[in-house]
Amino acid sequence: MRTGEPLPAVGDVLAALATGLWHWDTADKLVIVDAEAARLLGLPAAPATLTEAQTRARLHPADWNEITAVVQLAVAEGTLAEVRVRIMDEEGTVLRVVRSRSKPSYDAERRAYVLTGTLQEVAEPGPDPAGGRTTVTGPWRRSREAFLLDAGRALAEARSTAEVLRVAAGLSMPGFSPNGLVVFGVEGDRLTMIGHHGHQSDEMGPFTSMPLGLEYPAAEVVRTGRAVYLSSPEEYRDRYPVTWPLARPFGRSSWAFLPLTVGGRTMGAWMAGFAYPVRFTPDERAVLTTVARMLAQALSRAETAESERELTEGLQRSMLPSLGPEVPGVRIAARYIPTGGGLQVGGDWYDMIPLPAGRFALVIGDVQGHDVRAAGLMGQLRIALRAYASEGHRPDAVLSRASRFLHGMTHDEEMSDPRFATCLYVAVDPVTGRLEIARAGHPDPVIRMADGTVMLRPTAGGLPLGIDPDADYPTTRFALQPGETLTLCTDGLIETGGHDLDSGWLRLRSILERHEGDLEALADALVQGVHGPSSHHTTGPLADRREDDIALLLLCRPGPGCGCDDTVTVRPRVRRMLHSVGQDEPERIAVARRNVRDLLHDWASPDQVDSAELLVSEMVTNVLVHTDADALLLVEVVEENGRRRLRVEVFDSGDDLPHKRRPGELASSGRGLLLIGLLAHAWGVDPRGEGKSIWFELYEGPGEPGGGAPGDGEPGDGESPAVEGP
């Protein structure tokens, strides 16, 4: 070309370079191509106007989807859209691979994309032998898709900000892996560093906190919400001369700064630095943008989860007490495990309340529901119980007042949200081990004896708190013996994992019987038995089984076999149970039978267990039927010379001694002493000052029962029917 001659037409230049022109308006759904573009598309070399369907038919289906994604990304970032696509003929054979470059724009009024660009053929390797696909959508694309799937799964499973940062630091992107990462957040008008990887901590001082108005790429990304790509140190220096001296010492060649956006709000920025030059092609930008979006979602979830955990821990610290200083004479352990989902605090609670004269009270309860209202009611009810107990009221009065208090709070005129609560209140004398228990619809306590025998301890009770403002709550009294452990829990510990009250109790019983550690270890073992390795400060792998809150209280009176002082080596073979049956409580005879059977759960002879249960029923029933007194049942199992002996005594306040009778075939009573004589190895009647005791003994294993042992007391000849059978 000579000087002064006009420049050739653009179309001629492009044709000479084998480059075609095309224009696409998505509103009209038409694609206009010149002759060279038509040739590259496998059409006659003449200008043409094609529909989207006709154009799409000339491209590989996977590449058409790629074009759509790249165009949207380019519009969002204000950059060129560049993509490589395969041109197909009518039979599906790849004719050639072309590169398309365009400058897309978006018309908001017409809701359409408008693109004008070029097509140019590029040299590509042959088909991939494994899948018959070229490298455009072959191994690299497959590795990219696999990477994004793995990255998405790992980020979705991260539960804290620290875990999210560890996952982000371990990402190895296909073909271009950064050697340095920084995640920035926003606090007010400042850009703060949340975490980093690939840097020394002492090098990151200037980036810890910066004004949002600073000419720094991450700050610009937060201000504008648009990514910044810097392919070379020169580009970084020219665009950001103020902060370039801060980045230069790291010796990197390329940088990508991407916004972390959630719900339309830019919550921070992500910097990926590369030790080698990166062009940031559309494919690479698409990977980085996708990772940034997943990273933003993961950080948002982690932030929400951490806020919930902080709120939960704050509520727990304010509502659940510490057990305070050690109480002489007893050991206490407690656990609270929140439910698995949502706000991890609910209506379960426990408390320890100081009482006058060195005594204290243990309280455990469960307010109906697992929501914020349940947690609020729990806090109010706990304060009310402490107030009533501190006033010096007995356990029954404490629960009666608490029930009236909860009923008044939850039963309004509309009855919009009535609630109730179960509760167990135990007043403890640590010197004597004496317990006074009042129960409001709560599971009964459990006793583990010194030899490891575990028994459910039925107690009198009333309705749950808040149902009837005038409800009464009878008190049950018994003593905790040295070496015994009292277990109190909410129904979450019993029923979690698909169990009901019976099967859940059997599961806990086996744990209590086997355990040989101290009280803290026993508390953890009970929780572990419900949902895997867990305690009050960790989460086990079966946490998804936590359908309900769990509150647990353990009270031990140290003694041989309990494990509070030393690991249990040999348990003492002594068991003792005391049980009272009032004249107006005949239903407690069934409880007495069950307690005897539980006490003899490992007895060698099932027939002897049946005999003991029958005799206990006879003796207690006769006291209620033939006297005006209450019955007190004492059951002891002791080991003597390698053989166990069961001794059962029933006390009453009557003075008349029993005597044997010879009832006829049709008689309905008079067989009580006959049964004792036939089934027991030894038996007798002992005067006790005011009243008497009737007793029998059974020796474990073979041996003929019948009659008293030498020296045993024999029934008198008086006419009193005190123990005659019905």
C-alpha positions in Angstrom: 0.0 0.0 0.0 1.4 3.3 -1.0 1.4 6.4 1.2 -1.8 8.4 0.8 -3.9 5.5 -0.6 -7.2 4.9 1.3 -7.3 2.0 3.8 -9.0 -1.1 2.5 -12.5 -1.9 3.7 -12.7 -3.7 7.0 -14.6 -6.6 5.4 -11.8 -7.1 2.9 -9.2 -7.2 5.6 -11.1 -9.7 7.7 -11.7 -11.8 4.6 -8.0 -11.8 3.9 -7.4 -13.0 7.5 -10.1 -15.7 7.1 -12.1 -14.0 9.8 -15.9 -13.7 9.6 -18.3 -11.2 11.1 -21.6 -12.0 12.8 -24.4 -10.1 14.7 -26.9 -11.7 17.1 -30.0 -10.1 18.7 -31.7 -12.4 21.1 -34.9 -10.4 21.0 -35.3 -11.0 17.2 -33.8 -14.5 17.5 -31.8 -13.8 14.4 -28.1 -14.2 13.6 -26.6 -12.2 10.6 -23.4 -13.6 9.2 -21.1 -12.4 6.4 -19.7 -14.7 3.7 -16.7 -15.8 5.6 -18.7 -16.5 8.8 -21.2 -18.5 6.7 -18.3 -20.6 5.3 -16.9 -21.3 8.7 -20.3 -22.4 9.8 -20.4 -25.0 7.0 -22.8 -23.0 4.8 -22.4 -21.5 1.3 -19.9 -18.6 1.3 -22.5 -15.9 1.0 -24.0 -13.4 3.5 -27.1 -14.9 5.3 -29.6 -14.3 8.0 -30.1 -17.4 10.2 -32.6 -18.2 12.9 -31.3 -19.2 16.3 -32.4 -22.7 15.6 -30.5 -22.8 12.3 -27.4 -21.5 14.0 -27.7 -23.9 16.9 -28.0 -26.8 14.5 -24.5 -26.0 13.2 -22.9 -26.1 16.7 -22.1 -28.9 19.1 -24.9 -28.9 21.8 -22.5 -28.7 24.7 -20.8 -25.6 23.1 -24.1 -23.8 22.7 -24.6 -24.0 26.4 -21.0 -22.8 26.9 -21.8 -19.7 24.7 -24.8 -18.8 26.9 -22.8 -19.0 30.1 -19.9 -17.0 28.7 -22.1 -14.2 27.4 -23.8 -13.7 30.7 -20.5 -13.7 32.5 -19.0 -11.1 30.0 -22.0 -8.8 30.4 -21.7 -9.0 34.2 -18.0 -8.2 34.1 -18.0 -5.8 31.2 -15.4 -7.8 29.3 -15.2 -9.6 25.9 -16.9 -12.9 25.5 -14.5 -15.5 24.1 -15.3 -19.1 23.4 -14.2 -22.0 21.2 -16.9 -24.1 19.5 -17.1 -27.1 17.3 -18.9 -26.7 13.9 -20.9 -29.8 13.0 -22.4 -31.0 9.7 -25.8 -32.6 9.2 -24.5 -36.0 10.2 -22.9 -34.8 13.4 -19.3 -34.8 12.2 -17.0 -32.1 13.5 -15.9 -30.0 10.6 -13.7 -27.5 12.4 -13.1 -25.6 15.6 -13.6 -21.9 15.6 -13.0 -19.2 18.1 -15.6 -16.6 18.6 -14.9 -13.2 20.2 -17.6 -10.6 20.8 -18.6 -7.6 22.8 -22.0 -8.4 24.3 -24.4 -5.8 25.8 -27.8 -6.2 27.6 -30.9 -4.1 26.7 -32.9 -4.0 29.9 -36.0 -2.6 28.2 -36.1 -5.3 25.6 -34.6 -7.9 28.0 -32.3 -9.0 25.3 -28.6 -9.5 24.6 -27.0 -7.9 21.5 -23.7 -9.2 20.3 -21.4 -8.4 17.4 -18.3 -10.5 17.0 -15.9 -12.4 14.8 -15.3 -16.1 13.9 -11.9 -17.5 13.1 -10.8 -21.1 12.6 -8.2 -22.4 15.1 -5.9 -25.4 15.0 -6.9 -28.1 17.5 -5.5 -31.6 18.2 -7.4 -34.6 16.9 -10.3 -36.3 18.7 -9.8 -37.6 22.2 -9.4 -41.4 21.7 -11.3 -42.1 24.8 -14.5 -40.2 24.0 -14.2 -39.0 20.4 -14.2 -35.4 21.6 -11.6 -32.7 21.0 -9.9 -30.9 23.9 -12.4 -28.1 23.7 -14.9 -30.1 25.7 -12.7 -33.1 26.3 -10.4 -33.9 29.2 -9.9 -30.3 30.4 -13.7 -29.6 30.5 -14.4 -32.9 32.2 -11.7 -32.1 34.8 -13.2 -28.6 35.3 -16.7 -30.1 35.9 -15.3 -32.7 38.3 -13.4 -30.0 40.1 -16.5 -27.8 40.5 -18.5 -30.7 41.8 -15.9 -31.6 44.4 -15.4 -28.0 45.4 -19.2 -27.4 45.8 -19.5 -30.5 47.9 -16.6 -29.6 50.2 -17.7 -26.0 50.6 -21.3 -27.2 51.3 -20.1 -29.4 54.1 -18.0 -26.8 55.8 -19.7 -25.7 59.0 -17.4 -22.8 60.2 -15.5 -20.0 58.7 -12.2 -21.8 59.5 -13.4 -24.9 57.7 -14.4 -22.8 54.6 -11.0 -21.2 54.5 -9.3 -24.6 54.8 -11.4 -25.9 51.9 -10.6 -22.8 49.8 -6.9 -23.2 50.5 -6.9 -26.7 49.3 -8.7 -26.1 46.0 -6.6 -27.2 43.0 -8.1 -25.6 39.9 -7.7 -27.5 36.6 -4.8 -26.1 34.7 -4.2 -23.0 36.8 -3.9 -23.3 40.6 -3.2 -20.2 42.6 -0.3 -20.2 45.2 -1.9 -17.5 47.4 -5.4 -16.8 48.6 -6.9 -14.1 50.7 -10.6 -13.7 51.8 -11.7 -10.2 52.7 -14.8 -9.1 54.6 -16.5 -5.8 55.2 -16.9 -4.1 58.6 -18.4 -0.7 58.4 -16.3 1.4 56.0 -13.3 -0.8 56.2 -12.0 -3.9 54.3 -10.8 -6.6 56.7 -8.9 -9.8 56.1 -10.9 -12.9 57.2 -8.2 -15.4 56.3 -5.4 -16.2 54.0 -3.3 -19.1 52.6 0.2 -19.1 51.1 1.5 -16.1 53.1 3.4 -15.6 56.3 1.3 -13.9 58.9 3.8 -11.1 59.5 3.6 -10.3 55.7 -0.1 -9.6 55.9 -0.1 -6.7 58.3 -1.0 -3.9 55.7 -3.9 -6.0 54.4 -5.5 -6.6 57.8 -7.7 -3.5 57.7 -8.0 -1.0 54.9 -10.4 1.8 54.1 -13.0 0.9 51.4 -12.0 4.0 49.5 -8.4 2.9 49.0 -7.2 2.3 45.5 -6.8 -1.4 46.0 -8.3 -4.1 43.8 -10.2 -5.9 46.5 -11.7 -2.6 47.8 -12.8 -1.7 44.2 -14.4 -5.1 43.9 -16.4 -4.5 47.0 -17.4 -1.0 46.0 -18.5 -2.0 42.4 -19.4 -5.6 42.8 -17.4 -6.4 39.6 -14.4 -8.7 39.3 -10.8 -7.3 38.6 -8.4 -9.5 36.6 -4.7 -8.4 36.4 -2.7 -10.6 34.0 0.7 -9.1 34.6 2.6 -7.0 37.2 2.7 -4.1 34.7 -1.0 -4.1 34.5 -1.3 -4.1 38.3 1.3 -1.2 38.6 -0.5 0.9 36.0 -4.0 0.5 37.4 -3.2 0.6 41.1 0.1 2.5 41.6 -0.7 3.4 45.2 -1.0 -0.2 46.5 1.4 -1.8 44.0 4.3 -1.5 46.4 2.3 -3.7 48.9 1.8 -6.5 46.4 5.2 -6.4 44.7 7.2 -8.2 47.5 5.1 -11.4 47.0 6.6 -11.8 43.5 3.4 -12.9 41.7 2.6 -12.6 38.0 -1.2 -12.5 37.9 -4.1 -11.8 40.2 -7.8 -12.3 40.2 -10.1 -10.3 42.6 -13.7 -11.5 42.7 -16.7 -10.3 44.6 -18.3 -12.5 47.2 -22.0 -11.8 46.6 -25.0 -13.4 48.4 -28.6 -12.2 47.9 -27.4 -9.2 45.8 -25.2 -8.0 48.6 -21.4 -8.0 48.3 -20.1 -9.3 51.6 -16.4 -9.3 50.7 -13.8 -10.2 48.1 -11.7 -13.2 47.2 -8.1 -12.7 45.9 -6.3 -15.6 44.0 -2.7 -14.9 43.2 -0.7 -16.8 40.7 3.1 -17.3 40.5 3.0 -17.5 36.6 1.2 -15.4 34.0 -2.5 -16.3 33.5 -4.5 -14.9 30.5 -7.9 -15.3 32.4 -9.7 -16.7 29.4 -13.5 -16.9 29.6 -13.2 -20.6 30.7 -10.8 -19.6 33.5 -13.0 -16.7 34.5 -16.0 -19.0 34.6 -14.3 -21.3 36.9 -13.1 -18.5 39.2 -16.5 -16.9 39.2 -18.3 -20.2 40.1 -15.8 -20.8 42.9 -16.3 -17.3 44.2 -20.1 -17.8 44.3 -19.8 -21.1 46.1 -17.3 -19.6 48.5 -19.6 -16.7 49.3 -22.6 -19.0 50.0 -20.4 -21.2 52.2 -19.1 -18.1 54.2 -22.7 -16.8 54.5 -23.9 -20.2 55.9 -20.9 -20.4 58.2 -21.5 -16.9 59.5 -25.2 -17.7 60.2 -24.3 -21.0 61.9 -21.6 -19.3 64.0 -24.1 -16.5 65.0 -26.6 -19.2 66.0 -24.0 -21.1 68.0 -23.0 -17.9 69.8 -26.6 -17.1 70.6 -27.2 -20.7 71.8 -24.1 -20.7 74.0 -25.1 -17.3 75.4 -28.6 -18.6 76.2 -27.2 -21.8 77.7 -24.7 -19.8 79.9 -27.5 -17.6 81.1 -30.2 -20.3 81.6 -28.2 -23.4 82.6 -26.2 -23.0 85.8 -22.8 -24.3 86.8 -22.9 -26.9 89.5 -20.8 -24.6 91.7 -18.3 -25.8 94.3 -18.1 -29.4 95.3 -20.5 -30.5 98.0 -19.0 -32.6 100.7 -20.4 -36.1 100.9 -21.7 -36.3 97.3 -20.6 -36.0 93.6 -22.7 -34.3 90.9 -22.4 -34.3 87.1 -24.6 -32.8 84.5 -25.0 -32.6 80.7 -27.2 -30.6 78.3 -27.3 -31.6 74.7 -29.4 -29.4 72.3 -31.5 -30.8 69.6 -29.9 -31.2 66.2 -31.6 -28.6 64.0 -32.6 -24.9 64.1 -31.8 -22.8 67.1 -30.0 -25.3 69.3 -31.7 -24.4 72.6 -35.0 -25.7 73.8 -37.1 -26.3 76.8 -34.9 -28.8 78.7 -33.1 -27.6 81.8 -31.4 -28.6 85.0 -30.6 -26.7 88.1 -28.9 -27.0 91.5 -30.4 -24.8 94.3 -28.7 -24.2 97.7 -31.1 -24.8 100.6 -30.7 -24.0 104.3 -28.7 -26.2 106.7 -26.3 -27.4 104.1 -28.9 -29.1 102.0 -29.5 -28.5 98.3 -32.1 -29.3 95.6 -31.6 -30.8 92.2 -34.2 -29.9 89.5 -34.6 -31.3 86.0 -37.4 -30.5 83.6 -38.7 -30.1 80.1 -40.9 -27.3 78.8 -43.1 -28.4 75.8 -41.6 -27.4 72.5 -38.2 -26.7 70.9 -38.6 -23.1 69.9 -37.6 -19.7 71.3 -40.8 -19.5 73.4 -40.0 -22.8 75.0 -36.5 -21.6 75.9 -37.9 -18.3 77.3 -40.5 -20.2 79.4 -37.8 -22.5 80.6 -35.7 -19.6 81.9 -38.7 -18.0 83.6 -39.8 -21.3 85.2 -36.3 -22.0 86.4 -36.1 -18.6 88.1 -39.5 -19.2 89.7 -38.5 -22.6 91.1 -35.3 -21.1 92.6 -37.4 -18.4 94.3 -39.9 -20.9 95.7 -37.2 -23.2 96.9 -35.2 -20.4 98.5 -38.3 -19.4 100.5 -38.0 -22.7 102.3 -41.0 -24.5 100.8 -41.1 -28.3 100.8 -40.8 -30.1 97.4 -44.5 -30.6 96.9 -45.2 -26.9 97.7 -42.5 -25.8 95.3 -44.0 -27.7 92.4 -47.6 -26.6 93.2 -46.6 -23.0 93.1 -44.5 -23.5 89.9 -47.5 -25.1 88.2 -49.7 -22.2 89.2 -47.1 -19.8 87.9 -46.7 -21.5 84.5 -50.5 -21.9 84.1 -50.9 -18.1 84.6 -48.2 -17.4 82.0 -49.5 -19.7 79.2 -53.2 -19.8 79.6 -54.7 -16.6 78.3 -58.3 -15.9 77.3 -57.7 -16.9 73.7 -55.7 -20.0 74.7 -53.4 -19.2 71.8 -50.3 -21.1 72.9 -50.8 -23.1 76.1 -47.7 -24.9 77.3 -46.9 -27.4 80.0 -43.6 -28.7 81.5 -42.5 -31.9 83.2 -40.3 -31.5 86.3 -38.6 -33.6 88.9 -37.5 -31.9 92.2 -35.1 -33.6 94.6 -34.2 -32.1 98.0 -30.9 -33.7 99.1 -29.3 -34.0 102.5 -25.6 -34.7 101.7 -24.8 -35.9 105.2 -27.4 -38.7 105.5 -28.2 -39.2 101.8 -31.9 -38.6 102.5 -33.8 -37.6 99.4 -37.3 -36.0 99.2 -38.7 -36.2 95.6 -41.7 -34.5 94.0 -42.5 -35.4 90.4 -44.7 -33.6 87.8 -45.2 -35.9 84.8 -41.4 -36.5 84.5 -39.7 -39.9 84.0 -38.9 -41.6 87.3 -35.4 -41.5 88.7 -33.0 -44.5 88.3 -30.7 -45.9 91.0 -27.5 -47.7 90.4 -26.4 -49.7 93.4 -22.9 -50.3 94.7 -22.7 -53.7 93.0 -23.8 -52.3 89.6 -27.5 -53.4 89.9 -29.7 -50.7 88.2 -33.3 -50.2 89.2 -36.0 -47.8 88.2 -37.2 -46.1 91.4 -40.9 -45.3 91.0 -42.0 -42.2 92.8 -45.4 -40.7 93.5 -46.2 -37.9 91.1 -48.8 -35.5 89.7 -49.7 -33.8 86.4 -47.1 -31.8 84.4 -46.7 -28.2 85.5 -49.1 -25.7 84.0 -52.0 -28.0 83.3 -53.9 -27.6 86.6 -53.1 -24.6 88.8 -54.4 -26.5 91.9 -52.6 -29.8 91.3 -51.0 -31.6 94.2 -47.6 -33.3 94.1 -47.0 -36.0 96.7 -43.5 -36.5 98.1 -41.5 -39.7 98.1 -38.7 -40.2 100.6 -35.8 -42.6 100.6 -32.1 -42.6 101.3 -29.2 -42.9 98.8 -26.8 -45.4 100.3 -23.0 -45.1 100.0 -21.8 -46.3 96.6 -25.2 -45.6 94.9 -25.8 -43.2 92.0 -29.1 -41.4 91.3 -29.8 -40.7 87.6 -32.2 -38.0 86.5 -32.9 -37.2 82.8 -35.4 -35.8 80.3 -37.2 -38.1 77.8 -34.7 -37.0 75.1 -32.1 -39.3 76.6 -34.5 -42.2 76.7 -36.5 -42.0 73.5 -33.9 -40.7 71.0 -33.1 -43.1 68.2 -36.6 -44.5 67.7 -36.9 -45.9 71.2 -40.0 -45.7 73.5 -39.7 -45.4 77.3 -39.4 -49.1 77.9 -36.8 -50.0 75.2 -34.9 -46.7 75.8 -34.7 -47.5 79.5 -33.2 -50.9 78.8 -30.6 -49.3 76.6 -29.6 -46.9 79.4 -29.7 -49.7 82.0 -27.0 -51.7 80.1 -24.8 -48.7 80.0 -25.2 -48.0 83.7 -24.5 -51.6 84.6 -21.3 -51.9 82.5 -19.7 -48.6 83.4 -16.7 -48.6 85.7 -15.4 -45.0 85.5 -16.1 -41.9 87.5 -19.2 -39.8 87.4 -18.1 -37.5 84.6 -17.2 -40.5 82.4 -20.6 -42.1 83.2 -22.4 -38.9 82.0 -20.4 -39.0 78.7 -21.1 -42.7 78.3 -24.9 -42.2 78.6 -24.8 -39.4 76.0 -22.6 -41.5 73.7 -25.0 -44.4 73.9 -27.7 -42.1 72.3 -25.9 -40.5 69.4 -22.3 -41.6 69.1 -19.1 -40.1 70.5 -20.3 -36.8 72.0 -20.5 -34.9 75.2 -21.3 -31.4 76.4 -18.6 -30.0 74.1 -18.4 -32.2 71.0 -20.7 -33.5 68.3 -20.7 -37.2 67.3 -21.2 -38.7 63.9 -24.8 -39.7 64.7 -25.8 -36.1 65.6 -28.7 -36.4 63.0 -30.4 -38.7 65.5 -30.8 -35.9 68.1 -34.5 -35.5 67.7 -35.0 -33.9 71.1 -33.0 -31.9 73.7 -31.3 -33.9 76.4 -30.7 -32.9 80.0 -29.0 -35.3 82.4 -28.1 -35.1 86.2 -26.1 -37.6 88.1 -25.9 -37.6 91.9 -23.5 -40.1 93.6 -22.9 -40.7 97.3 -19.3 -42.0 97.3 -18.7 -45.4 98.6 -17.2 -48.8 97.6 -17.9 -49.7 94.0 -19.2 -46.4 92.7 -16.0 -45.4 90.9 -16.0 -41.7 92.1 -12.6 -42.0 93.8 -10.9 -44.9 92.0 -11.7 -47.1 89.0 -13.9 -50.0 90.0 -12.0 -53.3 90.3 -14.3 -55.5 92.4 -17.8 -54.4 93.2 -19.3 -55.2 96.6 -21.9 -57.9 96.4 -24.5 -56.1 98.5 -27.9 -54.8 97.4 -30.5 -53.2 99.5 -34.0 -51.8 98.7 -36.5 -50.1 101.0 -40.1 -49.7 99.8 -43.2 -48.4 101.6 -46.8 -49.2 100.8 -49.5 -47.2 102.5 -53.0 -48.4 103.3 -54.3 -46.1 100.6 -51.7 -47.2 98.0 -52.4 -50.8 97.0 -51.1 -50.1 93.5 -47.6 -49.9 95.0 -47.7 -53.6 95.6 -47.1 -54.1 91.9 -44.2 -51.7 92.1 -42.7 -53.7 95.0 -43.0 -56.9 92.9 -41.2 -55.3 90.0 -38.5 -53.9 92.2 -37.8 -57.3 93.7 -37.5 -58.8 90.2 -35.2 -56.0 89.1 -33.1 -56.6 92.2 -32.7 -60.3 91.3 -32.1 -59.7 87.6 -29.0 -61.9 87.6 -30.2 -64.5 90.0 -29.2 -68.0 89.0 -32.7 -69.6 89.5 -35.7 -68.1 87.7 -38.0 -70.2 89.9 -36.6 -68.6 93.0 -37.2 -65.2 91.5 -40.8 -66.1 90.9 -41.1 -67.4 94.5 -39.6 -64.3 96.0 -42.0 -62.1 94.0 -45.0 -64.2 95.1 -44.0 -64.1 98.7 -43.4 -60.4 98.7 -46.8 -59.8 97.2 -48.4 -62.1 99.9 -46.7 -60.5 102.8 -47.4 -56.9 101.8 -51.0 -57.6 100.8 -51.7 -59.3 104.2 -50.4 -56.3 106.1 -52.8 -54.0 104.1 -55.8 -56.4 104.4 -55.5 -57.7 108.0 -54.1 -54.6 109.8 -54.6 -50.9 109.9 -50.9 -50.2 109.4 -48.7 -49.3 106.5 -46.2 -51.8 105.2 -42.4 -51.2 105.0 -40.5 -53.6 102.7 -36.8 -54.2 103.1 -35.0 -56.4 100.6 -31.3 -57.3 100.9 -29.0 -59.4 98.8 -25.7 -60.3 100.4 -22.9 -62.7 99.6 -21.6 -65.1 102.2 -18.9 -67.7 101.6 -19.3 -67.4 97.8 -23.1 -67.9 97.9 -25.7 -65.2 97.7 -28.6 -64.9 100.1 -31.8 -63.0 99.7 -33.5 -61.6 102.9 -36.9 -59.9 102.7 -38.5 -58.2 105.7 -41.9 -56.6 105.9 -42.4 -54.3 108.9 -45.8 -53.1 110.3 -46.9 -51.4 113.5 -49.3 -54.2 114.6 -48.5 -56.1 117.9 -50.3 -59.4 117.3 -48.1 -62.2 116.0 -49.3 -64.4 113.2 -50.1 -68.1 113.4 -50.5 -70.9 111.0 -53.9 -72.0 109.7 -55.2 -75.1 107.9 -57.6 -73.7 105.3 -60.0 -76.0 103.5 -60.1 -76.5 99.8 -62.7 -73.7 99.2 -61.1 -71.2 101.7 -60.2 -67.8 100.2 -57.5 -67.0 102.8 -55.1 -68.6 105.3 -52.4 -69.8 103.0 -49.8 -67.0 103.5 -47.6 -68.8 106.1 -48.0 -72.1 104.3 -46.5 -70.6 101.1 -43.7 -69.1 103.1 -42.9 -72.4 104.7 -43.0 -74.2 101.4 -41.0 -71.8 99.3 -38.4 -70.2 101.7 -35.2 -71.7 103.0 -35.8 -69.9 106.3 -38.5 -67.6 107.7 -39.6 -66.1 111.0 -41.4 -63.3 112.9 -39.6 -60.9 115.1 -41.2 -58.4 117.6 -39.9 -54.9 117.1 -41.1 -53.0 120.1 -43.9 -51.2 118.5 -44.9 -53.7 115.8 -43.1 -56.6 114.2 -41.3 -57.8 111.1 -42.0 -61.0 109.1 -39.1 -62.2 107.1 -37.9 -65.0 104.8 -34.6 -66.0 103.2 -33.7 -67.7 100.0 -30.2 -69.0 99.1 -29.2 -68.8 95.5 -28.8 -72.2 93.7 -29.9 -75.7 94.5 -31.3 -76.5 97.9 -34.7 -77.7 99.2 -36.7 -74.9 100.8 -39.1 -75.4 103.6 -39.2 -74.6 107.4 -37.1 -72.3 109.4 -33.4 -72.6 109.9 -32.0 -73.5 113.3 -32.6 -70.7 115.8 -35.1 -68.9 113.6 -38.2 -67.6 115.3 -41.4 -69.7 114.9 -44.8 -68.2 114.6 -46.7 -67.9 117.8 -50.0 -69.6 118.7 -52.0 -66.4 119.0 -55.2 -65.8 117.1 -53.9 -62.8 115.2 -54.4 -63.1 111.4 -51.7 -60.6 110.7 -50.1 -62.4 107.8 -52.8 -64.7 106.7 -53.2 -65.0 103.0 -56.4 -63.8 101.3 
